[in-house]
């Protein structure tokens, strides 16, 4: 069942379309949050720091391929807007095998190079063993994670944001149950929570593929028809590769910041910042959902040639993301001590360092949401290179420059974290 996103009124459609994406994104973050909470309460803060130390590096490695899922999403949305089922089908049957191939490549990279990459980031010696183990298990199961992301992107392009929410809800319940079983019953640590994440994401992958196979439109997935169509792949890459490069560059800048955090070589700083980063992720996902929304809405309307609708959609989405960012960011900072204590059993200085980070991020996070919505609107029209170039010259480049100049001179957490709002 397709949802027509080319007819107004748009505000109710934007809200109803976005809410399931927000909930889905929150559930995805709960995978990692459940890992950290279970580890922090049952195994201690060092395990929290070990998992937290992998976050920016994992995002760096998968961002490029997740960018291609954006390309697939735009191709499907434009095909739907143009009412061209053949074009939609070619994109679908190219995207899924491309995700599997990309996952295989990431498996090799992640399993073989995890420790070396963590050493490059100056990960503290007391954390690097457990962090390496977590990454190796995670990347051993990366194929179903990527296939789910591509499949969910296709469903959203057709206007279906509820199915990915349902499937990830089931996977989330399984993830929490397995976390408790592996850590509390089997006495595992980071290996247990990584295994729980992989198994639960496999369930989500199976469910989303099953949904695509049962559709009756151009998005229907027929396994024997899966192949790489050169023209469809070229279109997906032309839109998705710049988005992936942009995501990777942001991850590189975040890796640089994480390395700067590691340079203090103080456990409480690493643990507190890891917990704060995870909390901030919930705020970010609440805003990032509007980027996915504007990409699909603009994709369908530009595919249908209804360009007057594009301006309306972008303006309404900007208003929504600003309000969302202000509300969620302010709430996260106001309840920061209570939220951080969920992750950090021993509390103390670690919570103080986490609050320091959140002071500079949460209250102005809406700026990041505005940036993402504008990028998403350009991608929906197929102009993916423009936001990539702006990202290279602006946010990412500025962060790296800031770290090697301002932070290197001052060597304080405050001088490091202020780069976030400045770059946005």
ABEGO torsion letter per residue (X at the ends): XBBBAABOBAAAAAAAAAAAAAAAAAAAAAAAAAAAAAAAAAAEAAAAAAAAAAAAAAAAAAAAAAAAAAAAAAAAAAAAAAGBAAAAAAAAAAAAAAAAAAAAAAAAAAAAAAAAAAAAAGBBAAAAAAAAAAAAAAAAAAAAAAAAAAAAAAAAAAGBAAAAAAAAAAAAAAAAAAAAAAAAAAGBBAAAAAAAAAAAAAAAAAAAAAAAAABABAABBBAAABBBBAAAAAAAAAAAAAAAAAAAAAAAAAAAAAAAAAAAGBAAAAAAAAAAAAAAAAAAAAAAAAAAAAAAAAAAAAAAGBAAAAAAAAAAAAAAAAAAAAAAAAAAAAAAAAAAAAABAAEEAAAAAAAAAAAAAAAAAAAAAAAAAAAAAAAAAGBAAAAAAAAAABAAAAAAAAAABAAAAAGBAAAAAAAAAAAX
